C-alpha cells in the first residue's frame, strides 16, 4: 500500500459540486 500514491485532494462536501473544479467529476464517479 505504501507504493500507492496518496488520493487527490478533493474540496469539502459543503461546497457545491457544480461550482467545484473538474476533479469533482472524478470523485462523483
Secondary structure, 3 states (H helix, E strand, C coil): CCCCCCCCCCCCCCCCCCCCCCHHHHHHC
